Amino acid sequence: MTTSRTKRALIVRGGWDGHQPVETTDSFLPFLGEHGYEVRVEDETTVYTDPEYMAGVDVVIQTNTMNTIAGDELRGLISAVRAGTGLAGWHGGIADSYRSSSDYLQLIGGQFACHPPKAAPDGLAGEAADNFVRHTIDIVPERAAHPIVAGITDFELTTEQYWVLSDDYNDVLATTTLAARDFDPWHRPVTCPAVWTRLWGEGRVFVSTPGHDLATVSDQNVRTIIERGILWASR
């Protein structure tokens, strides 16, 4: 008689509190439980150095903005993904985690560069909402049948809009176009990936740039994309 193995999800969270790493990841715990995952939550990246444990993890959900990672920890994460462990995350928790590591940036396939403010510098109030702009997340027509975005149409958000630096190895599922306003230093609109996947060895990587805070990940479209992305990335 064969028995099915319990699925394992590892949440690694921390970094800048403004992205609400605890609140956002906690909000996905019921979803993970409903889908049969045994969940472990860590506030440090040292868990990545345990190869025996990492080999049994089906998906890592990382929310760790503007943090640092030791060399052996990063090697452990990359080795696990190459061997089949999935990696999923949103916003700065995955696309602005370890800025000084080119190996991490290659694994993820995109790096946060900026989020344009809603007005010229002299018109800002000096608060987080200064960077909340109304923008559209455009589903790539050729990818509209992908299981992560199937049935979802273009939608609007008022939150941080990420300008990311990326490469063409990504399978881009959705984009967003940053306007060129009279006070911006760039001279034409710039289209950036907003949701993408990436295959790395035997593993799968999923990134959603929407996800600034609990309010953003609670948007029904964003929530659906992230939930599907976690399942897609999982071993």
Secondary structure, 3 states (H helix, E strand, C coil): CCCCCCEEEEEEEEECHHHCHHHHHHCCHHHHHHCCEEEEEECCHHHHHCHHHHCCCCEEEEEEECCCCCHHHHHHHHHHHHCCCEEEEECHHHHCCCCCCHHHHHHHCEEEEECCCCCCHHHCCCCHHHHCEEEEEEECHHHCCCCCCCCCCCEEEEECCCEEEECCCCEEEEEEEECCCCCCCCCCCEEEEEEEEEEECCEEEEEECCCCCHHHHCCHHHHHHHHHHHHHHCC
